[in-house]
Amino acid sequence: MDNCIFCKIIRKEIPSNKIYEDDEILAFNDINPAAPVHFLLIPKLHIDSLAEIQDNHQKLLGKMLLLAPKLAKEQGCDDGFRTIINTGRIGGQEVFHLHFHIIGGRERLPVMIHHG
């Protein structure tokens, strides 16, 4: 996707603070972190959102989920972290390229959804 900001990061047209890269996946620090540790884990294959995944993406998504705790621990999340996948406009997705937010830090993260 020519105008996708994450595709531009993958193609190195836009710089990022990369923490991991292989032939299928890129991880980099969020430019507007919500916590001391906040990085994005993205597939290099452009997939608009979690709602667009297909059966052939199963191995890639499994690889991403296995990588998430390893990278979180390397970034200092020894006692837990939050994984967020915003999906679609209603789900709060702002960049339409599938991405996992991995968020953690030194203290317990605030409650995400208040029951009421």
Helices and strands as residue ranges (DSSP letters): H 5-10, E 18-21, E 25-29, E 37-43, G 50-52, G 55-57, H 58-74, E 82-84, E 100-104
